[in-house]
Amino acid sequence: MKNVVILGAGTSGTMMANHLVSKLPKKEWNITIIDQYKTHYYQPGFLFLPFDIYTTKQVKKNGKKFIPKQVNYIQEKIDLILPKENKVKLEQGDILDYDILIIATGTKIAPEEIEGMKGPKWHKNIFDFYTYEGAKALRDKLREWEGGKLAIHITEMPIKCPVAPLEFAFLADSFFKHKGMRDKVDITFVTPLDGAFTKPKATEALHYLLEEKGIKEVTDFNIERVDYENNKIIDYADVEVDYDLLVTVPTNMGDALLERSGMGDDLNYVPTNKATLQTNDYENIFAIGDATNLPASKAGSVAHFEAEILTENIIRYINGEPLKEEFDGHANCFIETGNGKALLIDFNYTQEPVEGTFPFPGVGPLSLLKESRTNHMGKMAFRWIYWNMLIKGIHIPFVSATMTEKGKHFEKVTH
């Protein structure tokens, strides 16, 4: 028997287990998935938890129920990958051999990377919402907060779900309006980028929305430290932003396992071929989702598209066929803009988000780069799609793994 070992049972790992169990001959292949945590979180839901839009029960389930019964599930911490020996060592000392290894260990916040961030005020008036604990603590704070200066801050890129901090700003605006206290809250969006987003056209649309909602922007802010005693964040150019409540997205890093195993880059992400998802250094090791160093968004939709392409490439690898250089960085993200509306953006490595209709050209029903209630309904429906289709490896109808240009309004280039 040959062995496929999947490291991590989050979104990417769970999808790969579901895809491969139906594709690999059971008499020839064992599939094993390893994760130290019992709970599977619906991470896009962390955005809604602080505003009491979702309950804690809606964002977490027992992870094992999404792993197919034919897959060996090991709940234990992974100590080391030994890539030259094709082995994985577990914390209790067990050694697993693999013929194919899939790294799906995700990304984590590292607030300790910035001086003063994870100090005595952490989860008191300095919060994250990228963890279950952080989002829940922030929910409790917002329930009783009486107003003041709210700073929403991104430490550095790349981060998981690059639009989430903006969505938080828009939802905060809507939340305080509905509580009748928007006039008591001063909202500032602080980013290391030179604009609201990484792509110019989307930045334009999002900047307009920030302006319309009275949210101040501070750009090119490269944080040096948090002065938690005086409630200020300070950057390397000595620019200061005051806050009463700081909601920050700390540095995002890959799993420390990759550093221990000598397989990660400076941020512990795995150097990966951006079109095939094979790792650069080992032909029988593949990486997917947030664990890779791909210049694509770290988002669930991206992992979903990657999983479809990676499954095919693993079959090709087993059969000794050349891998398909097919993944194009396709991302499809709803951006919640508050007041029951949302934007939708669809883009890839080379094509920035533009206006248009999705998934059907001219019909929609979703509109690209424009606010609509239908997009908001799409965002809300995504939770059901996530639990019932996405992580079970079921193809989402009418949405292809690579980006389609149909229905998009590209500007004509004149020479």
C-alpha positions as CSV (number, residue, x, y, z in Angstrom):
1,M,0.0,0.0,0.0
2,K,1.1,3.5,-0.7
3,N,0.4,6.5,1.6
4,V,-0.9,10.0,1.1
5,V,-0.4,12.1,4.2
6,I,-2.3,15.4,4.6
7,L,-1.0,17.8,7.2
8,G,-3.8,20.0,8.6
9,A,-7.6,19.4,8.7
10,G,-8.7,23.0,8.1
11,T,-10.5,24.1,4.9
12,S,-7.8,23.0,2.4
13,G,-6.8,19.7,4.1
14,T,-10.5,18.6,4.6
15,M,-11.3,19.4,1.0
16,M,-8.3,17.4,-0.3
17,A,-9.2,14.4,1.9
18,N,-12.7,14.4,0.4
19,H,-11.5,14.9,-3.2
20,L,-8.8,12.1,-3.0
21,V,-10.9,9.5,-1.3
22,S,-13.1,9.2,-4.3
23,K,-10.3,9.4,-6.9
24,L,-7.6,7.1,-5.5
25,P,-8.0,3.3,-5.7
26,K,-8.7,2.1,-2.2
27,K,-6.7,-1.2,-2.6
28,E,-3.5,0.8,-3.5
29,W,-3.6,4.0,-1.4
30,N,-4.1,4.8,2.3
31,I,-5.0,8.4,3.1
32,T,-4.1,9.9,6.5
33,I,-5.0,13.4,7.7
34,I,-3.3,14.9,10.9
35,D,-4.4,17.8,12.9
36,Q,-3.9,18.7,16.6
37,Y,-7.3,20.4,17.0
38,K,-10.7,18.8,17.3
39,T,-12.8,21.9,16.3
40,H,-13.2,23.0,12.7
41,Y,-13.9,26.7,12.5
42,Y,-15.8,28.6,9.7
43,Q,-13.3,31.4,9.7
44,P,-15.2,33.8,7.4
45,G,-17.7,33.9,10.3
46,F,-15.2,35.5,12.7
47,L,-15.9,38.8,10.9
48,F,-19.6,38.6,12.0
49,L,-19.1,37.3,15.5
50,P,-18.1,40.7,17.1
51,F,-21.3,42.3,15.7
52,D,-23.6,39.6,17.0
53,I,-24.6,38.8,13.4
54,Y,-23.5,35.1,14.0
55,T,-23.5,33.1,17.2
56,T,-20.5,31.0,18.3
57,K,-22.4,27.8,17.4
58,Q,-22.6,28.9,13.8
59,V,-18.9,29.2,13.3
60,K,-17.6,25.9,14.8
61,K,-18.3,22.2,14.4
62,N,-16.5,19.0,15.2
63,G,-13.9,18.6,12.4
64,K,-14.0,14.8,12.3
65,K,-17.5,14.7,10.9
66,F,-16.2,16.3,7.7
67,I,-13.4,13.7,7.2
68,P,-14.5,10.7,5.1
69,K,-14.7,7.4,7.1
70,Q,-12.2,5.7,4.8
71,V,-9.5,8.3,5.8
72,N,-7.3,7.7,8.8
73,Y,-7.8,10.7,11.1
74,I,-5.0,11.4,13.7
75,Q,-5.6,14.1,16.2
76,E,-2.1,15.0,17.4
77,K,0.5,17.8,17.0
78,I,3.0,17.3,14.2
79,D,6.6,17.6,15.4
80,L,8.6,17.5,12.2
81,I,8.6,16.8,8.5
82,L,11.6,14.9,7.3
83,P,11.4,15.5,3.5
84,K,14.5,13.7,2.5
85,E,13.3,10.5,4.3
86,N,9.6,10.9,3.2
87,K,8.6,10.7,6.9
88,V,6.5,12.8,9.3
89,K,7.2,12.7,13.0
90,L,4.4,13.2,15.5
91,E,4.7,14.8,18.9
92,Q,4.3,11.5,20.8
93,G,7.2,10.1,18.7
94,D,5.2,8.0,16.1
95,I,6.7,8.1,12.6
96,L,4.6,8.1,9.4
97,D,5.9,7.2,6.0
98,Y,4.5,8.9,3.0
99,D,4.7,8.6,-0.8
100,I,2.9,11.9,-1.3
101,L,2.6,14.7,1.3
102,I,0.1,17.5,1.1
103,I,0.9,20.5,3.4
104,A,-2.3,22.3,4.4
105,T,-1.2,23.8,7.7
106,G,-2.7,27.3,7.1
107,T,-1.6,30.6,8.5
108,K,-1.8,32.0,12.0
109,I,-1.6,35.4,13.6
110,A,1.7,36.4,15.4
111,P,0.9,39.5,17.5
112,E,4.1,38.9,19.4
113,E,6.0,40.1,16.3
114,I,5.2,43.7,17.1
115,E,6.4,45.4,20.3
116,G,3.6,46.1,22.7
117,M,0.8,44.4,20.7
118,K,0.4,41.3,22.8
119,G,1.0,43.1,26.1
120,P,-1.2,43.6,29.1
121,K,-4.0,45.3,27.0
122,W,-4.3,42.3,24.6
123,H,-8.1,41.4,24.4
124,K,-8.8,44.4,26.8
125,N,-8.6,47.3,24.4
126,I,-6.4,45.7,21.7
127,F,-8.2,43.0,19.8
128,D,-7.9,40.7,16.8
129,F,-10.8,39.1,15.0
130,Y,-8.8,36.5,13.1
131,T,-9.1,34.0,15.9
132,Y,-12.2,32.5,17.6
133,E,-11.0,33.8,21.0
134,G,-10.3,37.2,19.6
135,A,-13.6,37.7,17.8
136,K,-15.5,36.5,20.9
137,A,-13.6,38.8,23.2
138,L,-14.2,41.7,20.8
139,R,-18.0,40.9,20.7
140,D,-18.1,41.2,24.5
141,K,-16.3,44.5,24.4
142,L,-18.5,46.0,21.6
143,R,-21.6,45.1,23.5
144,E,-20.7,47.5,26.3
145,W,-18.4,50.0,24.5
146,E,-19.7,53.6,24.7
147,G,-17.6,55.1,21.9
148,G,-14.4,56.9,21.2
149,K,-11.6,56.4,18.7
150,L,-11.7,53.1,16.9
151,A,-8.6,52.2,14.8
152,I,-8.8,49.2,12.4
153,H,-5.3,48.3,11.5
154,I,-3.3,45.9,9.2
155,T,0.2,45.2,10.4
156,E,1.7,43.9,7.1
157,M,0.8,41.9,4.0
158,P,0.1,39.1,3.1
159,I,-2.8,38.4,5.4
160,K,-5.6,35.9,5.3
161,C,-8.7,37.3,3.5
162,P,-7.2,40.7,2.5
163,V,-10.6,42.3,2.3
164,A,-11.7,41.3,5.9
165,P,-10.3,44.4,7.7
166,L,-12.2,46.7,5.2
167,E,-15.3,44.6,5.8
168,F,-14.8,45.1,9.5
169,A,-14.7,48.9,9.1
170,F,-17.9,48.9,7.0
171,L,-19.7,46.6,9.4
172,A,-18.6,48.8,12.4
173,D,-20.0,51.8,10.7
174,S,-23.3,50.0,10.2
175,F,-23.3,48.5,13.7
176,F,-22.8,51.9,15.4
177,K,-25.5,53.5,13.2
178,H,-28.0,50.9,14.2
179,K,-27.1,51.4,17.9
180,G,-27.7,55.1,17.4
181,M,-24.1,56.0,18.4
182,R,-22.3,56.5,15.2
183,D,-21.7,60.2,16.1
184,K,-19.8,59.0,19.2
185,V,-17.3,56.8,17.2
186,D,-14.4,58.0,15.2
187,I,-13.3,55.2,12.8
188,T,-9.9,55.2,11.2
189,F,-8.6,52.5,8.8
190,V,-4.9,52.1,9.0
191,T,-3.0,50.1,6.3
192,P,0.6,49.5,5.2
193,L,-0.6,49.7,1.5
194,D,-0.8,52.9,-0.5
195,G,-4.6,52.5,-0.7
196,A,-7.6,50.5,0.6
197,F,-6.7,47.3,-1.4
198,T,-4.0,45.6,-3.4
199,K,-5.7,46.1,-6.8
200,P,-6.2,49.6,-8.3
201,K,-9.8,49.4,-9.6
202,A,-11.1,47.8,-6.4
203,T,-9.1,50.4,-4.3
204,E,-10.9,53.2,-6.1
205,A,-14.4,51.7,-5.4
206,L,-13.5,50.9,-1.8
207,H,-11.9,54.3,-1.2
208,Y,-15.2,55.9,-2.3
209,L,-17.1,53.7,0.2
210,L,-14.8,54.6,3.1
211,E,-15.2,58.3,2.2
212,E,-19.0,58.0,2.0
213,K,-19.2,56.3,5.4
214,G,-16.9,58.9,7.1
215,I,-14.1,56.5,7.7
216,K,-10.7,58.1,7.7
217,E,-7.8,56.4,5.9
218,V,-4.2,56.3,7.0
219,T,-2.0,54.7,4.3
220,D,1.6,53.6,4.0
221,F,1.7,53.0,7.8
222,N,4.4,50.5,8.6
223,I,3.9,49.9,12.3
224,E,7.0,49.8,14.6
225,R,5.2,49.4,18.0
226,V,2.1,49.7,20.0
227,D,2.3,52.2,22.9
228,Y,-0.4,50.6,25.0
229,E,0.1,52.9,27.9
230,N,-0.8,56.0,25.8
231,N,-3.2,54.2,23.4
232,K,-1.1,54.9,20.2
233,I,0.2,52.9,17.3
234,I,3.5,54.3,16.0
235,D,5.1,53.6,12.6
236,Y,8.8,53.8,11.5
237,A,8.3,57.3,10.2
238,D,7.1,58.4,13.7
239,V,3.5,58.8,12.5
240,E,1.1,58.2,15.4
241,V,-2.5,57.1,15.4
242,D,-4.5,57.4,18.6
243,Y,-7.1,54.9,19.6
244,D,-9.4,54.0,22.5
245,L,-10.1,50.7,20.9
246,L,-7.6,49.0,18.5
247,V,-8.8,46.2,16.2
248,T,-5.6,44.9,14.5
249,V,-4.7,42.2,12.0
250,P,-1.3,41.1,13.3
251,T,1.4,39.7,11.2
252,N,0.2,36.4,9.5
253,M,2.7,33.6,9.5
254,G,2.7,30.0,8.3
255,D,3.0,27.1,10.9
256,A,6.1,26.9,13.0
257,L,6.3,23.3,11.9
258,L,7.7,24.5,8.6
259,E,10.4,26.5,10.3
260,R,11.4,23.5,12.4
261,S,11.5,21.4,9.3
262,G,13.6,23.9,7.3
263,M,10.9,24.1,4.6
264,G,9.4,27.6,5.0
265,D,10.4,31.1,3.8
266,D,10.9,34.1,6.2
267,L,7.2,34.0,7.1
268,N,7.1,30.1,7.3
269,Y,5.2,29.8,4.0
270,V,6.1,26.9,1.7
271,P,7.8,27.9,-1.6
272,T,5.3,26.5,-4.1
273,N,4.9,26.4,-7.9
274,K,2.1,28.9,-8.5
275,A,0.5,27.0,-11.4
276,T,0.9,23.3,-10.3
277,L,0.9,23.6,-6.5
278,Q,3.9,21.2,-6.3
279,T,6.5,22.5,-3.8
280,N,9.7,23.9,-5.3
281,D,12.1,21.6,-3.5
282,Y,10.4,18.2,-3.4
283,E,8.5,16.7,-6.3
284,N,6.3,14.4,-4.0
285,I,5.3,17.2,-1.7
286,F,2.4,19.6,-2.6
287,A,1.1,22.6,-0.7
288,I,-2.3,24.2,-0.8
289,G,-4.3,27.2,0.7
290,D,-2.8,29.6,3.2
291,A,0.3,27.5,3.8
292,T,1.8,28.4,0.4
293,N,3.8,31.4,-0.7
294,L,1.6,31.9,-3.8
295,P,0.9,35.5,-4.8
296,A,-2.8,34.8,-4.5
297,S,-5.3,35.8,-1.8
298,K,-5.3,33.6,1.3
299,A,-9.0,32.8,1.1
300,G,-11.4,29.9,1.2
301,S,-12.5,30.4,-2.4
302,V,-8.9,30.3,-3.6
303,A,-8.3,27.0,-1.6
304,H,-11.4,25.6,-3.2
305,F,-10.2,26.3,-6.7
306,E,-6.7,25.1,-5.9
307,A,-8.1,21.8,-4.5
308,E,-9.8,21.0,-7.8
309,I,-6.6,21.6,-9.7
310,L,-4.3,19.9,-7.2
311,T,-6.4,16.8,-7.1
312,E,-6.0,16.4,-10.9
313,N,-2.2,17.1,-10.6
314,I,-1.8,14.5,-7.9
315,I,-3.5,11.9,-10.1
316,R,-1.2,13.0,-13.0
317,Y,1.9,12.7,-10.7
318,I,0.9,9.2,-9.6
319,N,0.5,8.2,-13.3
320,G,3.8,9.7,-14.3
321,E,2.2,12.4,-16.4
322,P,3.4,16.0,-16.6
323,L,1.5,18.3,-14.2
324,K,-1.0,20.8,-15.5
325,E,0.2,24.4,-15.1
326,E,-3.4,25.4,-14.6
327,F,-3.9,27.4,-11.4
328,D,-4.2,31.1,-12.3
329,G,-4.6,32.6,-8.8
330,H,-8.4,32.7,-9.2
331,A,-10.1,34.4,-6.2
332,N,-13.8,35.2,-5.7
333,C,-14.6,37.3,-2.7
334,F,-17.7,39.0,-1.3
335,I,-17.0,42.3,0.5
336,E,-19.6,43.0,3.1
337,T,-20.2,46.8,3.0
338,G,-22.8,47.1,5.8
339,N,-26.5,48.0,5.8
340,G,-27.4,44.7,4.1
341,K,-25.2,45.2,1.1
342,A,-22.0,43.7,-0.4
343,L,-19.6,43.9,-3.3
344,L,-18.3,40.9,-5.2
345,I,-14.8,40.8,-6.7
346,D,-13.5,38.1,-9.1
347,F,-9.9,38.2,-10.1
348,N,-6.6,36.2,-10.6
349,Y,-2.8,36.7,-10.8
350,T,-2.9,39.0,-13.8
351,Q,-6.5,40.3,-14.0
352,E,-7.6,42.8,-11.4
353,P,-11.3,43.0,-10.3
354,V,-13.6,44.8,-12.8
355,E,-17.3,45.5,-13.1
356,G,-19.6,43.0,-14.7
357,T,-22.0,40.1,-13.9
358,F,-21.4,36.8,-12.3
359,P,-21.6,33.8,-12.8
360,F,-23.7,34.3,-15.9
361,P,-22.6,36.9,-18.4
362,G,-25.2,39.7,-18.7
363,V,-27.6,37.9,-16.3
364,G,-25.8,37.7,-13.0
365,P,-27.6,37.5,-10.7
366,L,-24.5,38.9,-8.8
367,S,-22.9,42.1,-9.9
368,L,-19.1,42.6,-9.8
369,L,-17.5,45.6,-8.0
370,K,-20.9,47.1,-7.3
371,E,-22.9,47.2,-4.0
372,S,-26.1,45.2,-4.0
373,R,-28.4,43.3,-1.6
374,T,-28.1,40.2,-3.8
375,N,-24.4,40.1,-3.2
376,H,-25.1,40.4,0.6
377,M,-27.4,37.4,0.3
378,G,-24.7,35.5,-1.6
379,K,-22.2,36.3,1.3
380,M,-24.8,35.0,3.9
381,A,-25.5,31.9,1.8
382,F,-21.8,31.1,1.7
383,R,-21.9,29.7,5.2
384,W,-24.3,27.0,4.1
385,I,-22.2,26.4,1.0
386,Y,-19.1,26.1,3.1
387,W,-20.4,23.4,5.5
388,N,-22.4,21.5,3.0
389,M,-20.4,21.7,-0.3
390,L,-17.1,23.4,-0.1
391,I,-15.2,21.4,2.6
392,K,-16.9,18.2,1.4
393,G,-15.1,18.7,-2.0
394,I,-18.4,19.1,-3.9
395,H,-18.1,21.3,-7.0
396,I,-19.9,24.6,-6.8
397,P,-22.1,24.8,-10.0
398,F,-21.3,27.4,-12.6
399,V,-18.1,28.5,-10.9
400,S,-14.9,27.3,-12.6
401,A,-11.6,26.8,-10.9
402,T,-9.9,29.2,-13.3
403,M,-11.2,32.7,-13.8
404,T,-13.5,33.3,-16.8
405,E,-13.5,36.6,-18.7
406,K,-17.1,36.2,-19.7
407,G,-19.4,38.8,-18.2
408,K,-16.6,41.2,-17.2
409,H,-16.3,44.7,-18.5
410,F,-12.7,45.1,-19.4
411,E,-11.4,48.5,-20.6
412,K,-10.4,48.4,-24.2
413,V,-6.7,49.2,-24.7
414,T,-6.2,51.6,-27.6
415,H,-2.8,51.9,-29.3
